Amino acid sequence: MNCITAISFISAATIVGGWCSTAQAQSVTLYGIVDTGVEYIHNANPAGHSLVRIPPLTGESPSRWGLKGVEPLGNGYKAIFAFENGFTVGTGNSGQGGRLFGRQALVGIDGPLGVLTFGRQYSMLLWASLYADFIGPNIYGSASLDTWLAAPRTDNSVAYRKSMNGLTVGGSYSFGRDASPTGGSNTPGEGSCAGSIAGNFTACREWSALLQYDANNWGVATAYDRQNGGPGSAVNLFNGIAPLAMTSSSNSDSRLVVDGYLKFEKFMFGAMWINRRVEVNSMSTPSVTSNQFVIEGQYKLTPFLVFDGLVQRIGDSQQDTRATMQLLRATYLLSVRTSVYAQIAFLQNSRNGAYSIVSAGGAVPAKGTNQSAGMIGIRHFF
């Protein structure tokens, strides 16, 4: 995040309940991204119609604004908080099902022993893939084939991370992973799962773990994320087949991510493997396992012009669905904060597959139908 606007609050003394205490400086930063454009999608619905629109969710990056703050506590410790709102530029609506701070809402302590935070925050999957999946939340990216990869965040969670000499370990635990408002959810098509049910401690729980190592010009990481089922929950494979009911706490949806990246002066490469296993414990519906492989590359032709691209493949044998996808993108930096971009993507579905080329939703083709898409846009940091 390019965060450049800071407001500092400094008080020489604070009187609370008759006690006088010296207060240290607290900094609060306002930041954000505004990103939108116009896209074209061929075979955007089962009837084979094309679509031209301003995307409802993302371009190169999802639009957002937020506040984050830091207060030194002494001895290397500091209190931290973050509130982050996602919004749609075309309509001005809040994202994440209409939440005010749907992207993040957390408070915690950062210090020599690590970072401990509480609230709505990211699963360890995001931290594991942050560098290897550098195309990341782009409208045509890894999340086109698995939407959860662009937004692995959970409600009611406790998270911890600690870095030392390039090695990072972390974990998170959610007491109720998706307390979404009516009509909204963390992941489209998966319903809600608020959890914290008396007598059913494991319903709607989520936990994740991280192990990561970063050197000067390379890094590797692995993370595991497991979500339990519960009332109102479903699981979507994003392959055109109807979501599966996941209403029992014994049901689960887990992902294992293994990835790595390599940097040179002008080149950067990333590779990622995502193994997903869905267990719904139904006689009529066997467990489903999918494997997604992603390779990304980036070339900085000049300090102002960057080309990058992606090739990925996903498939599961139980539902007999597969897809292959390619992306090419060019970004030109008009300034430190403002850039324009153009991109084109292609997706090939297997006979029974109906994966979508866009992570923004609203463009699912007929089974066995290929798609192509393109977008021109502008992005501004503040």
FISEKOL-932584 format. One record per residue (C-alpha): chain; x, y, z; residue number from 1. Coordinates in steps of 0.05 Angstrom, whole numbers. Example, Ala and Ser with C-alpha at 12.3 -4.5 7.8 and 13.67 -1.06 7.14 Angstrom:
<pts>
ch	px	py	pz	i
A	246	-90	156	1 $
A	273	-21	143	2 $
</pts>
This chain:
<pts>
ch	px	py	pz	i
A	0	0	0	1 $
A	26	69	-17	2 $
A	6	107	46	3 $
A	28	180	44	4 $
A	-22	220	86	5 $
A	-9	219	161	6 $
A	-42	256	218	7 $
A	-5	257	285	8 $
A	-38	267	352	9 $
A	10	288	407	10 $
A	-11	305	479	11 $
A	37	325	534	12 $
A	-8	296	588	13 $
A	-73	260	593	14 $
A	-119	262	654	15 $
A	-160	199	662	16 $
A	-201	187	726	17 $
A	-157	234	766	18 $
A	-92	202	744	19 $
A	-40	240	703	20 $
A	1	202	651	21 $
A	48	223	596	22 $
A	23	205	526	23 $
A	68	187	468	24 $
A	57	206	395	25 $
A	4	167	357	26 $
A	4	168	281	27 $
A	-58	155	240	28 $
A	-52	144	165	29 $
A	-106	153	113	30 $
A	-93	113	50	31 $
A	-128	82	-10	32 $
A	-131	57	-81	33 $
A	-180	78	-135	34 $
A	-178	31	-194	35 $
A	-228	22	-251	36 $
A	-236	19	-326	37 $
A	-277	-14	-381	38 $
A	-275	-88	-397	39 $
A	-302	-132	-454	40 $
A	-319	-206	-443	41 $
A	-335	-255	-500	42 $
A	-383	-311	-481	43 $
A	-402	-277	-416	44 $
A	-464	-319	-403	45 $
A	-492	-389	-422	46 $
A	-526	-359	-483	47 $
A	-459	-337	-511	48 $
A	-472	-262	-507	49 $
A	-415	-212	-500	50 $
A	-411	-160	-445	51 $
A	-382	-90	-440	52 $
A	-381	-59	-371	53 $
A	-345	-23	-315	54 $
A	-325	-82	-271	55 $
A	-362	-87	-204	56 $
A	-301	-106	-163	57 $
A	-229	-99	-187	58 $
A	-182	-79	-243	59 $
A	-108	-88	-226	60 $
A	-126	-78	-153	61 $
A	-192	-74	-115	62 $
A	-210	-2	-96	63 $
A	-207	14	-22	64 $
A	-195	67	31	65 $
A	-173	57	101	66 $
A	-145	83	166	67 $
A	-87	52	204	68 $
A	-53	75	267	69 $
A	8	63	310	70 $
A	21	83	382	71 $
A	90	69	414	72 $
A	83	34	481	73 $
A	156	29	500	74 $
A	208	-27	500	75 $
A	197	-39	426	76 $
A	122	-51	431	77 $
A	67	-11	397	78 $
A	-8	-14	393	79 $
A	-35	-20	322	80 $
A	-103	-17	288	81 $
A	-131	-19	217	82 $
A	-199	-5	187	83 $
A	-206	-16	112	84 $
A	-267	-7	67	85 $
A	-274	-37	-2	86 $
A	-318	-1	-52	87 $
A	-341	-2	-124	88 $
A	-319	59	-164	89 $
A	-374	53	-216	90 $
A	-430	57	-165	91 $
A	-399	80	-100	92 $
A	-426	20	-63	93 $
A	-388	-14	-7	94 $
A	-360	-83	-23	95 $
A	-358	-148	16	96 $
A	-433	-152	20	97 $
A	-443	-79	40	98 $
A	-397	-79	101	99 $
A	-369	-12	124	100 $
A	-300	-42	137	101 $
A	-306	-107	98	102 $
A	-233	-114	80	103 $
A	-202	-106	149	104 $
A	-222	-86	220	105 $
A	-169	-104	271	106 $
A	-131	-81	333	107 $
A	-70	-111	366	108 $
A	2	-107	392	109 $
A	66	-108	350	110 $
A	132	-120	386	111 $
A	195	-162	394	112 $
A	153	-225	405	113 $
A	113	-216	341	114 $
A	47	-186	318	115 $
A	-18	-207	353	116 $
A	-83	-180	325	117 $
A	-158	-189	336	118 $
A	-217	-176	289	119 $
A	-234	-185	216	120 $
A	-168	-200	181	121 $
A	-131	-242	131	122 $
A	-118	-317	133	123 $
A	-45	-339	128	124 $
A	-59	-358	56	125 $
A	-52	-285	36	126 $
A	16	-276	70	127 $
A	41	-340	38	128 $
A	23	-319	-33	129 $
A	37	-244	-28	130 $
A	102	-245	-67	131 $
A	97	-307	-111	132 $
A	27	-287	-135	133 $
A	46	-215	-151	134 $
A	-9	-209	-204	135 $
A	-54	-226	-144	136 $
A	-122	-192	-142	137 $
A	-121	-172	-215	138 $
A	-189	-182	-249	139 $
A	-158	-238	-291	140 $
A	-113	-277	-244	141 $
A	-107	-336	-198	142 $
A	-173	-317	-165	143 $
A	-211	-325	-230	144 $
A	-208	-400	-218	145 $
A	-215	-396	-142	146 $
A	-245	-332	-115	147 $
A	-223	-346	-44	148 $
A	-150	-333	-64	149 $
A	-165	-259	-74	150 $
A	-200	-250	-7	151 $
A	-177	-300	45	152 $
A	-203	-262	105	153 $
A	-245	-284	164	154 $
A	-288	-252	218	155 $
A	-280	-260	293	156 $
A	-207	-282	288	157 $
A	-142	-280	326	158 $
A	-78	-279	285	159 $
A	-4	-282	302	160 $
A	59	-273	259	161 $
A	133	-269	277	162 $
A	192	-256	230	163 $
A	265	-270	247	164 $
A	325	-271	199	165 $
A	281	-280	138	166 $
A	239	-335	169	167 $
A	165	-321	184	168 $
A	117	-365	222	169 $
A	44	-350	234	170 $
A	-25	-375	250	171 $
A	-97	-353	256	172 $
A	-161	-379	288	173 $
A	-232	-355	275	174 $
A	-290	-367	324	175 $
A	-340	-354	268	176 $
A	-310	-343	199	177 $
A	-366	-308	161	178 $
A	-417	-266	199	179 $
A	-438	-232	134	180 $
A	-496	-183	128	181 $
A	-557	-206	89	182 $
A	-540	-219	16	183 $
A	-465	-216	28	184 $
A	-410	-267	40	185 $
A	-335	-273	43	186 $
A	-336	-316	-20	187 $
A	-391	-311	-73	188 $
A	-438	-371	-73	189 $
A	-417	-398	-6	190 $
A	-470	-369	39	191 $
A	-452	-346	110	192 $
A	-427	-382	171	193 $
A	-429	-339	234	194 $
A	-410	-392	284	195 $
A	-404	-383	360	196 $
A	-461	-432	370	197 $
A	-475	-457	441	198 $
A	-465	-532	442	199 $
A	-429	-534	375	200 $
A	-360	-506	386	201 $
A	-330	-526	319	202 $
A	-385	-499	274	203 $
A	-360	-445	226	204 $
A	-289	-447	255	205 $
A	-229	-431	211	206 $
A	-155	-438	224	207 $
A	-92	-427	183	208 $
A	-17	-435	191	209 $
A	43	-404	155	210 $
A	116	-421	144	211 $
A	156	-373	100	212 $
A	228	-355	83	213 $
A	250	-293	44	214 $
A	321	-278	21	215 $
A	346	-218	-18	216 $
A	321	-241	-86	217 $
A	281	-304	-74	218 $
A	232	-335	-26	219 $
A	189	-396	-12	220 $
A	126	-405	30	221 $
A	73	-454	49	222 $
A	6	-444	84	223 $
A	-54	-486	103	224 $
A	-125	-461	113	225 $
A	-184	-502	138	226 $
A	-256	-479	143	227 $
A	-310	-518	180	228 $
A	-382	-521	158	229 $
A	-442	-496	197	230 $
A	-513	-469	190	231 $
A	-523	-430	125	232 $
A	-457	-452	95	233 $
A	-442	-479	26	234 $
A	-379	-492	-14	235 $
A	-368	-468	-85	236 $
A	-317	-500	-132	237 $
A	-326	-442	-182	238 $
A	-330	-492	-239	239 $
A	-403	-481	-260	240 $
A	-430	-537	-216	241 $
A	-479	-517	-161	242 $
A	-448	-505	-92	243 $
A	-449	-563	-44	244 $
A	-484	-557	23	245 $
A	-433	-553	80	246 $
A	-482	-544	139	247 $
A	-450	-594	187	248 $
A	-390	-575	231	249 $
A	-358	-641	209	250 $
A	-356	-615	137	251 $
A	-292	-578	116	252 $
A	-260	-539	59	253 $
A	-184	-538	63	254 $
A	-129	-509	20	255 $
A	-54	-523	20	256 $
A	-11	-470	-16	257 $
A	62	-481	-35	258 $
A	97	-425	-74	259 $
A	161	-389	-90	260 $
A	189	-329	-126	261 $
A	255	-307	-158	262 $
A	276	-235	-172	263 $
A	328	-207	-220	264 $
A	343	-135	-239	265 $
A	287	-130	-290	266 $
A	254	-199	-285	267 $
A	211	-231	-233	268 $
A	181	-301	-232	269 $
A	131	-334	-187	270 $
A	101	-404	-183	271 $
A	44	-430	-139	272 $
A	9	-496	-126	273 $
A	-59	-497	-91	274 $
A	-87	-563	-68	275 $
A	-160	-558	-46	276 $
A	-200	-613	-11	277 $
A	-275	-608	3	278 $
A	-305	-660	50	279 $
A	-381	-657	57	280 $
A	-390	-728	83	281 $
A	-450	-743	40	282 $
A	-466	-812	11	283 $
A	-487	-779	-55	284 $
A	-430	-729	-59	285 $
A	-359	-755	-50	286 $
A	-302	-711	-27	287 $
A	-275	-666	-82	288 $
A	-201	-650	-92	289 $
A	-175	-598	-140	290 $
A	-105	-577	-159	291 $
A	-87	-509	-187	292 $
A	-19	-492	-216	293 $
A	1	-419	-230	294 $
A	63	-391	-264	295 $
A	74	-315	-268	296 $
A	127	-271	-299	297 $
A	143	-197	-299	298 $
A	191	-155	-341	299 $
A	207	-81	-328	300 $
A	224	-54	-396	301 $
A	236	15	-367	302 $
A	224	46	-298	303 $
A	156	68	-325	304 $
A	133	9	-368	305 $
A	121	-61	-339	306 $
A	97	-124	-375	307 $
A	72	-185	-337	308 $
A	33	-247	-351	309 $
A	5	-312	-323	310 $
A	-9	-383	-344	311 $
A	-51	-428	-299	312 $
A	-87	-494	-298	313 $
A	-140	-524	-252	314 $
A	-176	-590	-250	315 $
A	-214	-639	-206	316 $
A	-227	-711	-227	317 $
A	-288	-723	-183	318 $
A	-330	-670	-219	319 $
A	-292	-678	-285	320 $
A	-279	-604	-294	321 $
A	-215	-570	-318	322 $
A	-193	-503	-345	323 $
A	-130	-469	-372	324 $
A	-121	-394	-372	325 $
A	-71	-343	-399	326 $
A	-61	-269	-385	327 $
A	-19	-213	-415	328 $
A	-16	-144	-383	329 $
A	20	-78	-394	330 $
A	24	-22	-342	331 $
A	51	48	-354	332 $
A	67	93	-294	333 $
A	46	165	-305	334 $
A	73	183	-236	335 $
A	90	152	-170	336 $
A	16	146	-153	337 $
A	-20	140	-220	338 $
A	-15	87	-275	339 $
A	-55	64	-335	340 $
A	-59	-8	-359	341 $
A	-85	-54	-413	342 $
A	-94	-129	-409	343 $
A	-123	-188	-446	344 $
A	-139	-258	-422	345 $
A	-161	-325	-451	346 $
A	-194	-384	-417	347 $
A	-207	-455	-443	348 $
A	-258	-498	-406	349 $
A	-262	-574	-410	350 $
A	-327	-606	-434	351 $
A	-360	-604	-365	352 $
A	-325	-542	-339	353 $
A	-355	-472	-333	354 $
A	-300	-433	-298	355 $
A	-303	-358	-308	356 $
A	-246	-315	-335	357 $
A	-261	-258	-286	358 $
A	-254	-258	-211	359 $
A	-304	-199	-207	360 $
A	-363	-245	-220	361 $
A	-423	-238	-266	362 $
A	-394	-274	-326	363 $
A	-403	-349	-322	364 $
A	-405	-384	-391	365 $
A	-440	-448	-413	366 $
A	-405	-513	-397	367 $
A	-348	-528	-445	368 $
A	-346	-456	-471	369 $
A	-282	-416	-478	370 $
A	-278	-343	-459	371 $
A	-235	-283	-477	372 $
A	-233	-216	-443	373 $
A	-196	-150	-443	374 $
A	-194	-87	-401	375 $
A	-164	-17	-403	376 $
A	-161	21	-337	377 $
A	-130	72	-291	378 $
A	-105	64	-220	379 $
A	-89	117	-169	380 $
A	-57	110	-100	381 $
A	-66	160	-44	382 $
</pts>
